[in-house]
Amino acid sequence: MKRLSILALLFSFFMIVSCDEDLEFSPSGSLKTEDAISNVQDLHNAINGVYERLIVPQASLSSDMFVYGDYKGDSYDYAYNAGHSTHMGLTNQTATSDHSDNFYYVIYTALGRANYVLEAASKFSPDAADKATYDSYVSELHAIRGWLHFQAAILFCQIPTVNGGVDINAENTGLVIADRIFPVDHRCKRSTLAETYQFITSELEYSIANLTTGARKGGINQYGAKAILSRVYLYLGDYDNALKYAVDVINNSGASLYSIAQYSDAWSDVYTSEALVELGVTDNTGSQRHAIGYYAHPDGYAEFAFQESFFSYLQTRAGDVRATMISYKTADDGTAGYFTNKYPGQKGSSTPLYSNSPKIIRLSEVYLIAAEAILKGGATTGAQSAAFYINELRKHRIVGYTDVASITIDDVLEERQLELHAEGHRFFDLVRNNRTFMSPFRGIIEPNAKTNLMAFPQREIFISAGSLVQNPY
């Protein structure tokens, strides 16, 4: 059988998802492309099918991909090397590494689904009563495309703010941009890094006009797209826009920071007050042994733990509720380590360690983005001081907290590690801020090291017949 690039896969069937929150699946292979999506309910179901691609496999955003940035950082440890995820932290990801191949596969097959749905949606006209809903769903697909290209960019491409990194206008520094369904004989070619980020920001910017501002459980609404945009612009080094969208989300989204009393329990709840984008894992959809909760528990695979030094540092944080979010845990077989308490499983789940909905972006991160953007020169109408955003966050985390008058980038990075540990940020925070750090297993890591980039999968290099240029590694 002829081997095809992931981007050139033409699906013989598409997973249409029911509209209930359990995301039950039924195949629609008997439907012709032009008939499979013919109304807004079909469109809603099909978008759920795109999200399903992101939470089901081992390498998904409810599993390895979500916490990759912690494995690659300076605080990762493991209690037991079961061989499923530990090599993300122990070794570099080459062209033949499972995670290079699997991450690329998950992202680009989800993009393929999104492109399929967009094409099918363009072939029907909704009733007048459904036009606003239709426009919102189409916009959501554009937001998904922008977000997923960003997910791929931080894995496979240099972060633009890295000193001594690549020329963002140089050829073959960006991604293969998946902006349409490709023919089976398509040969993939990388864009420039500038073109990649232009596509990311334009897709997200475009989506905002018609996205709903109402709740979109398990998906992206207007403020979710704006929150992702604030993160994208921070990585891009466009601090005015990073701050603009962060302030908009903080002031207008209706999301609220967890209180000190709420913080510990928020991790077993879904669609909480801080969750701007959260993917919906249930017992019926996305629940799996490779879930982040199963990795992060001694009774599971015990492959995702933290260094004792980080745990010890947390214990010095008097009155800080986040100090309780890592504990020393021991299994009956003696496996022990310092594990996060952020993934205890959802309340009511029959298999708690299998069912953890990843909070892709939370309001607390947006406060941190605002503070960092201001310190790096960002300005926008209505913004407060950098210290204001840090003080507001700390008041919701630390008993008896007293405001500080000023903060530094080091303060923001420390706050990000405290707040966002086990959510996949640490490695990227260090690299994009040009910090050299010590990986417990890989040694001294420079921010512009070639090994900070995942290699493109060897199968894609082979199938592209020379048009897809590999990262140096």
N, C-alpha and C positions, 0 to 999 in steps of 0.2 A: 504494500500500500504506500502511496506517495506520502511523505512526511510533510507536514505543513507547519509554518510558523504559527505561534499562538495567535498573533494578530490576524492571520489569514483564515482562521477557523470559521467555517460556516456551519452554524448549529443545525442539526437535523431535527432537533426539537428544542423548545424553550420552556423553562419552568415557570408556569403561571402560579402565583401565590394567592391564597385566599385572603380576604380583607380582614380576617380576625387577627387578634394579637398573637395567636399561637403559630401563625405562618405555616399552615399545612399546605403541602405541595401536591400538585397534580400535573402530569405531563400534558403538553398540547401539541405533540408531534404530528397529530393528524390534521392540524389546522394549517392552511396556507399562510405564508407570511403576511399577506395583505388582509387576511381575515382574522388572524390571531388576536389583534388589538383593534377593536372597532368602537369602543366607547370608553368613558372615563373610568369605569370600574375595572375594565380590562387593563387600562393603563396603570391604575393604582396597583393592581395585582402584579403586573410585570415589573414595576419598580421594586416591589418587595422581593422579586426574584433576583434583582441586581444586588440588593443588600444581602440576600441569602448567600450569595457567592463569597461575601466578605466575612462570614462568621462560621462557615461549616468546616473547611479543611483545617488540618493541623497547622498550616502556616498562615492562618487567617488573622484578622484583626480581633478575634476573640481568643487568640492563642499567641503563637510565637511572634508575629509581626508587631503586635501591640506593645510588647515589652522588650523588643530588640534593643532599644536605646539604653535600657538598664543593664542588659547583659554586656554591652560593649563599653560601659562606663567604668568608673573608678571604685565602685562600691559593691559590685556583684560578687556573689559567692554561691556555692551549691553545697547541699548536704549529701547528695547522691548523684552520680553521673549515670543516668539511665540511657543516655545517648540520644534522646529525642531533641532537646533544646540546648543542652550545655555547650555544645561546640560553637554556638553563637558567641559565647563569651570567651571560649578557650582558644579559638582559632580564627584566622581570617577567612572571608567568604570568597572562594575562587570560582572559576567558571564551572567547575564540577561539584561544587558544594550543593547539598540538598536545599539549603535555604535560599541561595541565589536563584535556583531554578523554581522553587516553590513560591517565593514571594513574587517573582515576575509573573508566574502563571496565575496566581490569585488575582493580582491587580489587573492584568491585561485580559483575562477572561471576563472579569467584572466589567471592564471597559467595553469589551465586545458585546456583552449583554445590553449595556447602556446604549450603545450605538444601534443595536438591533431595535430596541424599543423606540428610540428617537425616529428611526426611519419608518417604522410601522405607524407611529403616532402621526407622522406627517401625511399619511395616506387617508386619514379620515377627518372630517370636520365635526366638532362637537355641536350639540344643540346650544342655543343661546344661553339657556339656564346653566349649562355646564362649562361655558367658555372660561370663566375665571379659574375653575378647578383644573381644567385642561391646561391652561397657561402655567399654573403653579406646578403641575406635575412635569411638564416639559422643562420648566426652569430648574426643577429639582434634578433632573437628569444632567443638565449642564453643570450644576453645582457639584454633582457626583463626579463628573468627568474632570473638573478642575481639581477637586480634592484628591482624587486618586492619582492624577499626574503628579501632584505635590508629594503624595506618599512615595511614589516611585522615585521622584527626583532626589529626595533626601537619602534614599538608599543607594541609588546607582550613579548619582552625579555629585560633583563638588558643590558644597553650600557656597553661595555667592559671596558671603562676607568673610570667607577664609583668606587671610593674607598669604600672598605667594601661591595662591591657587591658580585655577585656570583662567584664561581670557574668556569671559562669558560669550563673546562674539565669535570665538574660534569654532571651526567645524567639529562635529562629532563630540561635543562636550555636553549635550543635553540628551533628551529622551527620544525614542520613537514616539511621535505624537499620534495617538489613536483618536482621530477626529471623525472617523467614518468606518463603514464596513469595507474591508479590503478584499480584493479578488484573491483567489487561491494561489496565483502565481506572483503575488506581491513580494518584493524584496525590501525588507525593512531597512531604513536608514535613519540615523540619529540626526536630530536638529541641533542647533546651537543651544547653549544654556540660556541665553537671552530669549530665544524663541520659545523654549520650554516654559519659562516663567511668564512670558507674554501670553501664552495660551492658558496657563493656569489662572492668572489674574483676570483675563478677559472672560473666561468661562464663569468664574465666580461673580465678577462684576455684572455680567449679563443676566445671571440668574436672579439677582436681587430685586429687579423691578417687579417681577410677577410672582415671586415666591410668597406663600402664605406667611403671615405673622402669627398665625394660630399654632397651637401645639402640633408637632409632627413626631409622635412617639416612634422611635426606631428609625427616624429619617432626618432630613435637613429642612428646616424652615428658613425664613429670611434671616433671622438673627443667628442661626447656626452657620449659615453661609458667611455672614459678616464676621463671626468669631473666627472661622477658618481663615478668612481673608486677612484678619489682623495677624494671625500666626504666619501666613505666607509672606506678608510684607515685612515682618520682623526678620525672617530668614533671608529675604531679598536685600535687606538693608534700606528699605524705603520706610523710614521711621515716621514721617508725617502721615502716611496712609495707615501704617500699623496703629498709630495712636488714634487716628480718626475713627477707624472701625471699632477699636477697643472702647473708646469713650461712648460711641453710639450704643454698643451692646450693654455696657454698664448702666447707662442712663435710661435706656428705652426698652430693653428686652423683656423686662418683668422678672428675669431670673434674680435670685437672691443667694448670697453666701450662706453656707451652713453655719448655724450657731455652734458654739462650743458643745452644747448638749446634744446637738443633732449629728455631729461629725462622725462619731464612731459607728452609729447605726446606719448612716447614709449608704454604706458600702454593701449592705444586703437589701437595699431598696432599689427600685428602678424608676427612671424618669424623675429624678429628684430636682430640687429647686436650683441646683447649680448646673445640671446637665444641659448643655446647649446642643450637643449632638451625642446621642447614645444609641448604639446598635442593640437590637432586641434579641437577646438569647433567652430561650425558654427550655423547659424540659423536652419539648417536642422539636425545637429548631436550634441548632448550634450547640446543644449540650453534648460535651464530648470529654474523653479522657485526657485530651491534649489541651484542655482549657487552662487559662491562667491560674485558676484556683487550684487545680490538681497539680500544676507545676510548683505552686507556692505553698505546699503543705507536706509535712513529713509522712503523712498517711497516703499521700499521692506519689508523684514521681520525685518530689523533693529536689527538683533541679533549679529552682529559682529562689535563692536566699541572698542575704546581704552579709558583708564583712562585719565582724564583731566591732571594729572601730566605728562604723557608722551607728550601730546599735548603741555603743557606749556614748557617742556624741549626743544622740537623742536623749539619753538619760540625764544629760546636763541641762536640758531645756525645761526648767521648772515652770509648771503651770501650763505647758504647751500640750494640747490634746494630741498633737501629731507624734509626740514622744511615745504614745501608747500604740502606734500603728505598726510597730515591729516587735515581735516577741520571740523569745527562745522557746522552741517547741521540740518535743521528742515523741517519736512513734514507738509503738510496742516493740518493734524490732531493733530499737536503739538508734535509728536514724534521727539526727538532731541538727538544728541550725537556727539562724536568725531569719525568720520569715515575716513577710508583710501580713497585716491583718485586713488588707483592703479587699480580699476576695474570699469571703466566707461562704459564698453561695447565696442565691436569692431566697428570701423568706418564702417558705412554702414549697421549695423545690424538693423533689424526691431524691435527687442526687446533687446536693449543694455544691460540692467541689467541681462538678461538671458544668454548672450553670452560673455564669457570671457575665453580665452585660457590660461590655467595655464602654466607659465614658470617654468618648473621643476627644471632646474639649469641654472643660468646665469653666464656670465664671471666674473661679479663683485664678486660673491661668490668664484670663483676659485682664484681670487686675495687674498681674505680673508683667504682661506684655506692655500695658500702659506705662508702668513705672520704668521698664527698660527702654522703651521707645523715647521717653522724655529725657532720660539720662544720655541718650545717644543723639540728642538734638531734635527730636520730633516735636512738632507743634501743631495744634489744631484748636479750633474754637470750642470753648467749654471745658477744656482739660484742666485738671487740678495739678498739683505738684507730684513729683515722683514719690515723695515721702507720704503724701496723702494716700495713695493707692496701697502702699505697703502697710501703713498704719491701719487702714480699714480692714485689710486682710488679717493682720495680726490680732486685731480686736476680736475677731471671730474665731481665733485659735488659742489665744493665751489668756488665762485668767489673770486679772489685775494688770493688764498691759498698759504701759505709759507711752504715749506718742513720742517719736523721735523727730528731730527738726530736719534731718537730712539723711540721705542714703547714698550708697555707691553701687557700682555694678557688682562688686563682690557680694554686697548685701542681697541684691536681687538673685544672684546665682545661688546663694545659700538658701534663700527663701524658696526658690524653685525646687531645690533638692528636698527640702523639708516637705513642701506641699505636694510635689508631683512624683515622689519616688514610686516606683513600681507602675508607672504609667507611660514609660517609654521615652523619656525626655533627656536624661542626664548626659548621655554620650553626645547628642546633638547640641545640647546647651554648651558643653565644653568646647566642642569643635568650632561652632559658629562664632564663639567669643574668643577664638584663637588662644585657648588655654592648652598648654602641654600638661599631660596628666599621666599617672601611673595606673595602668591596668594590672590588677592582681595576677593576671595570667599571661598577658601579651607584652608586658614591659612598658617602657616609656612610649607614649603615643603623642606624636606631633600633630597639630591640627591639619596640616596639609599633606599628611602621609597618604601614599597611594592606597594603602590597605584600609583606609577609612571608607572607601567606596566598595560596595559589592560589585563583583564581576558580573557581566551579562552572562546568562546561561550558555553553555557550550552548544547546546542544541540550536539555540537561536542564531549563534554565530555561524554554525555549519549550514543551517537552512538558508540563511540570507545570502550565501554564496559570495561573501566578500563585501557586501554593502553595509553590514552592521559592524562598526568598528568597536573593538573591545576596549574596556578601561585598562590602563597600565596597572599591573599589580605584580 
